[in-house]
């Protein structure tokens, strides 16, 4: 069961061990389901939900303060097609998202953990790719970007060698969808890549 307390868009699953169909928290659970994994301060998420009211969006971030701020902004804007989930991105994707339930993942500027001794903390690795492949619908997409080019090259190589995916047209956000992080580091040219899960 999933609780959606009154006057909030934040989901609270009772079960944090098994997959939970978070689509059921939306007014129209049958609509496409897209996840902003590591939604940060929510600039992309809020812009996107306004443009696509017939798509259900889930914003995931591990920082409570960020989730609270996005919640207040989304409610102020009257957004009915967004839900927010405070949880670690890797844990959510690996354990909580049901199989073949996601139409699109947006993963922008994941923490690069630049020091070599911290590389094991990076989000993108082979187990994470297994989780993404398991939870994406056939034909579902993953869009990613990073301004840390060595990490982007690592991400791109992981996606490129994975036979479950094929490269597709690169997603480039509109001006109002550019993340807060990208605005701060606008002088850096990010690497971007988009891949689609092959039909089975």
C-alpha positions as CSV (number, residue, x, y, z in Angstrom):
1,X,0.0,0.0,0.0
2,X,1.1,3.6,-0.7
3,X,0.2,6.6,1.4
4,X,-0.3,10.0,-0.1
5,X,-1.0,12.3,2.8
6,X,-3.4,15.1,2.3
7,X,-2.0,18.4,1.0
8,X,1.2,16.7,-0.3
9,X,2.4,15.1,-3.5
10,X,5.0,13.0,-1.6
11,X,4.5,9.2,-1.8
12,X,5.1,7.0,1.3
13,X,5.2,3.3,0.5
14,X,4.5,1.1,3.5
15,X,6.9,-1.5,2.0
16,X,10.4,-0.5,1.3
17,X,11.6,-4.0,0.5
18,X,9.5,-5.1,-2.4
19,X,8.5,-3.4,-5.7
20,X,5.5,-1.0,-5.3
21,X,3.5,0.3,-8.2
22,X,3.8,4.0,-7.7
23,X,1.7,4.6,-10.8
24,X,-1.4,3.9,-8.6
25,X,-0.9,7.1,-6.7
26,X,-1.9,9.2,-9.8
27,X,-5.4,10.1,-10.8
28,X,-4.8,8.4,-14.1
29,X,-2.4,5.5,-13.5
30,X,-2.8,4.3,-17.1
31,X,-0.9,7.3,-18.5
32,X,2.8,7.2,-19.5
33,X,5.1,7.1,-16.5
34,X,8.3,9.0,-16.5
35,X,10.9,9.3,-13.7
36,X,13.3,12.2,-13.0
37,X,15.9,10.3,-11.1
38,X,17.8,12.7,-8.9
39,X,15.4,15.6,-9.6
40,X,17.4,18.1,-7.5
41,X,15.6,21.4,-7.1
42,X,13.0,20.4,-9.6
43,X,13.4,23.0,-12.4
44,X,13.3,20.3,-15.2
45,X,10.5,18.4,-13.5
46,X,8.3,21.4,-12.9
47,X,8.7,22.6,-16.5
48,X,8.1,19.2,-18.0
49,X,5.0,18.5,-15.9
50,X,3.5,21.7,-17.1
51,X,4.1,20.9,-20.8
52,X,2.9,17.3,-20.6
53,X,-0.2,17.2,-18.4
54,X,-1.2,13.8,-19.8
55,X,2.1,12.2,-18.6
56,X,2.7,11.1,-15.0
57,X,6.0,12.1,-13.6
58,X,7.8,10.8,-10.5
59,X,10.6,12.9,-9.0
60,X,13.1,11.0,-6.9
61,X,15.8,12.6,-4.7
62,X,17.4,11.6,-1.5
63,X,17.4,15.1,0.1
64,X,14.3,15.9,2.0
65,X,14.7,19.7,1.7
66,X,14.6,19.5,-2.1
67,X,11.6,17.2,-2.1
68,X,9.7,19.6,0.2
69,X,10.4,22.6,-1.9
70,X,9.4,20.9,-5.1
71,X,6.2,19.7,-3.4
72,X,5.2,23.3,-2.4
73,X,6.0,24.7,-5.9
74,X,4.1,21.9,-7.6
75,X,1.0,22.4,-5.4
76,X,1.2,26.1,-6.0
77,X,1.2,25.5,-9.7
78,X,-1.7,23.1,-9.5
79,X,0.2,20.1,-10.9
80,X,-1.8,16.9,-10.7
81,X,0.6,14.8,-12.7
82,X,3.6,14.8,-10.4
83,X,4.5,12.7,-7.4
84,X,7.7,13.0,-5.3
85,X,9.6,10.3,-3.5
86,X,12.4,10.8,-1.1
87,X,14.7,7.8,-1.5
88,X,18.1,6.9,-2.9
89,X,18.0,6.6,-6.7
90,X,19.9,3.4,-6.9
91,X,17.8,1.7,-4.2
92,X,14.6,2.9,-5.8
93,X,15.5,1.6,-9.2
94,X,16.9,-1.7,-8.0
95,X,14.3,-2.7,-5.4
96,X,11.2,-0.5,-5.5
97,X,10.2,0.2,-9.2
98,X,8.2,-2.7,-10.7
99,X,9.4,-4.5,-13.8
100,X,8.5,-2.9,-17.2
101,X,6.6,0.0,-15.6
102,X,8.7,3.0,-16.7
103,X,8.4,4.8,-20.1
104,X,11.3,7.2,-19.6
105,X,14.1,7.8,-17.2
106,X,15.8,11.3,-17.0
107,X,19.1,11.1,-15.2
108,X,20.8,14.5,-15.5
109,X,24.1,15.3,-13.8
110,X,24.5,12.3,-11.4
111,X,27.2,12.9,-8.8
112,X,30.5,12.1,-10.6
113,X,32.4,11.3,-7.4
114,X,35.6,12.5,-9.2
115,X,38.2,11.0,-6.8
116,X,39.1,7.5,-7.9
117,X,38.7,6.1,-4.4
118,X,35.1,7.2,-4.5
119,X,34.2,5.8,-7.9
120,X,32.4,2.9,-6.3
121,X,29.7,5.4,-5.2
122,X,28.8,6.3,-8.8
123,X,25.2,5.6,-9.9
124,X,26.0,4.1,-13.2
125,X,27.4,0.6,-13.1
126,X,26.4,-2.8,-14.5
127,X,24.0,-3.6,-11.6
128,X,22.3,-0.2,-12.2
129,X,22.0,-1.0,-15.9
130,X,20.3,-4.3,-15.0
131,X,17.8,-2.4,-12.8
132,X,17.1,0.2,-15.6
133,X,16.6,-2.6,-18.2
134,X,14.3,-4.5,-15.8
135,X,12.1,-1.5,-15.0
136,X,11.9,0.1,-18.4
137,X,9.1,-1.0,-20.8
138,X,10.2,-2.3,-24.2
139,X,10.8,0.8,-26.2
140,X,11.3,2.9,-23.1
141,X,14.1,5.5,-23.1
142,X,16.9,6.7,-20.8
143,X,18.2,10.2,-21.2
144,X,21.3,11.3,-19.4
145,X,23.8,14.2,-19.3
146,X,26.9,15.0,-17.4
147,X,29.4,17.9,-17.4
148,X,32.1,15.6,-16.0
149,X,33.3,14.2,-19.3
150,X,35.3,11.2,-17.9
151,X,32.2,10.1,-16.1
152,X,30.0,10.7,-19.1
153,X,32.4,8.6,-21.3
154,X,32.0,5.8,-18.7
155,X,28.2,6.1,-18.8
156,X,28.1,6.2,-22.6
157,X,30.4,3.1,-22.8
158,X,28.1,1.2,-20.4
159,X,25.0,2.0,-22.5
160,X,26.7,1.5,-25.8
161,X,27.9,-2.0,-25.0
162,X,24.7,-3.1,-23.5
163,X,22.8,-5.3,-26.0
164,X,19.5,-4.5,-24.4
165,X,19.7,-0.9,-25.6
166,X,20.3,1.0,-28.8
167,X,21.2,4.6,-29.2
168,X,18.5,7.0,-30.3
169,X,18.2,10.8,-31.0
170,X,19.7,12.7,-28.1
171,X,17.3,14.5,-25.8
172,X,18.2,18.2,-25.4
173,X,16.0,20.0,-22.8
174,X,14.3,23.2,-23.8
175,X,15.6,26.5,-22.3
176,X,13.1,26.4,-19.4
177,X,13.9,22.8,-18.7
178,X,17.6,23.2,-18.1
179,X,18.4,22.0,-14.6
180,X,19.6,24.4,-11.9
181,X,22.9,22.6,-11.9
182,X,23.4,23.1,-15.6
183,X,22.6,26.8,-15.2
184,X,25.3,27.2,-12.6
185,X,27.8,25.4,-14.8
186,X,26.7,26.8,-18.1
187,X,30.3,27.4,-19.1
188,X,30.8,23.7,-19.3
189,X,29.6,21.7,-22.3
190,X,27.8,18.6,-21.1
191,X,27.9,15.2,-22.7
192,X,24.4,14.0,-23.5
193,X,23.2,10.6,-24.6
194,X,19.8,8.9,-25.2
195,X,19.2,5.2,-25.5
196,X,16.1,3.1,-26.0
197,X,15.3,-0.4,-24.7
198,X,15.0,-2.8,-27.5
199,X,11.7,-4.5,-28.1
200,X,11.7,-8.1,-27.0
